[in-house]
Amino acid sequence: MDMSSHSSSSSGMSGMSHMQMTFFSDETTPLYSTGWTPSGTGSYAGTCIFLILLAVIFRALFAFKHVLEKRWLDQALNRRYIVVAGEVPEAERSLNDPDAKTGTLVSSKGLEERVRVVRRHARGISPWRLSVDVPRAGIATVIAGVGYLLMLAVMTMNVGYFLSVLGGTFLGELAFGRYAQLEEH
């Protein structure tokens, strides 16, 4: 019985004996598949530039999601309408007032009705809305996918790929970080 094949298969590392466990700087490190293996300095630099851009896009997606979340929250808070009991609409008041000039009051919602827009100040869980929750889930899925691609690049243990992801994160935060700031209380 061949002990070398038995020991490698029992440890579960039979196909992974070539995997590096420390950082290295090989210009022919495959990225995502064997089809994407840089063959020289130029293609290695191109791969690193791709990773920088992917990390910038990752930070931009976080900022984009934050901007959309603020917009959706503002829409939800301003979407509250209440009927005001006993209040006469301005259009009726102008018709019933003998001193008023004739005319019709038209608002952005059409003819004025007996409703008011009320801004809610308390924050709670917003109701489920197709127009908000489907795009939110889509953006979160794209963010997770890009994050996993960046993670896989770092997991190659190639120092150039690692530094490219860090550099792209820095540039992305520099460009888009102000859009994803938390509001002051």
N, C-alpha and C positions, 0 to 999 in steps of 0.2 A: 504494500500500500504506500502511495506517495504522500508523505506527511505535509509537504509544502502546499499541495492543493487542498488538503483537508483543513489545514489551519487557516488558510486565506478564505475559504468558503464559510467556515464556521464563525469567523469574526464578522462576516457581512460586508467585507471590504473588497470582494473579489474584483469588481470592475472599477474600483476607485483608488488603486494603488498609485496612480499618477497625480492625484489631487494635492495641490500645495496647501499647507496649513500655516504658512507664514506669508507676509507680503513679499512680492517679487516684482521685477520690472522686465517682463518679457514682451517684446513688441508683437508677438504672434499669438497672443492670448485670445481665444475665441470669445465672442460676446453673443449670448443668447442661443447660438447654434454653431455647428462647425462650418456652416456656409458663410458666417460672418467672422472670418479669421483674418485679421490684418496681415499683410504679407511684407510690410516694410514700414519705414518711418512715416511716410506720407499717409498711408492708410491707417496707421496707428493714431496719428494726429487727428485724422478725420473722425475716427471712432471716439476719441476723447472730446472733440468739439461737439459731436452728436450728444454725448453724455452731459456736457455742460448745458447745451440747449434743452435737453430733456429735463434737467433739474430746474432750469429757469421756468420752463412751462409748468412744472410741478408747483412751484411757488406762485406762479400767476393763476393757476387753477384755484388755489386756496384763497387768494385775494378776490377772484371772480365770484367764488361761492359766498364769501363774506359780504360782498356788495349786494349780491342777489338776496341774501338772507335779510339784510337791512331793508331793502326795497319791499320784500314780501311782508316783513313785519309792519312797516309803515302803512302798506295797503290794508293789512288786516286791522290795524288799530284805527284807521280812518274809514273803515267800511261799516261802522255802526250807525244805523239810522233809527231814530225813535219818533213816534207820533206824539206831537205836543197837544195835549187835550185843551180844548177851549181857545186855541190860538187861531186867529183868522189869517189865512195866507195874504201876503202883500197884494196879490192880484185882486182878491176880493175886497180888500180894504180900499184900494184905489178906485174900484168900481162903485163902492158904497159911499165914498167920501165926496160930498158935493164940491169941495174946494180943490180936489185933486184933478189934475189934467187927465184926459182920457189916454189910455194906452194899456198895454199888456206887459207884465213883467215876465221876462224869459230868463231863466237861469241856465247854467251849464247842463242841468238835468232835464231841461224842457220847461214847461210851465211849472211854477212853484207849487208845491204840494204842502200838505200839513206834516212835513217831516223835517227833522234836523239831523245833521251829521254830528255825531258825538265822538270825540276822541277818547278812547279808553286808555287810562293811565296804568292800570294794574297789568302786569305781564302774567300770562298763563299759557297753557298749551293751546295753540291755535287749532281750529278744526281741520280735519283732513280735507285738502282741496286738490283736485286733479291737476289744476294749472300750476300748483306750487310743488306738490310732493313728488310728482313724476320727474320734473327737471332736477329737483334736489337729489333724488335717488340716482339719476343719470350722472350728475356731476360727481357725486360721491363715488360711484363706480369707476369713473374715468380717473379720479384722483387715486383710488386704491390701485388701479392697474398701472398707472405711471409710477407710483411708489414702489410697487413690486418689481417693476423693470429696473428701477434704480437700485433696489436691494440686490437683485440678481447680479448687477454689474459690480457692486461692491463685494459680493460673495465670491467673485473670481479671485479675490485677493491680489489683484493687479494694482500696484500702487498708483499707476497713471489713471486708471479708471476711478479709483477711490478719490484721488485728488480732483479729478474732473467733476465728480458728483458734488464734492464739497465746494468747489469753485462755482459751479452752477447754482448751488443753493445760496451761496453768498450773493452772487449777482442778482438772482431772482428776488431775494429778500431786499436787496438794495433798490431794485426797480419797483417792486410791488408791495413791499412790507407796509407802507403807510396806508394802503387800502384795506388791510386786514387788522387794523389796530382795534383793541377793545375800547369801548366808549368809557369815558370817565364818569364816575357816579357823582 
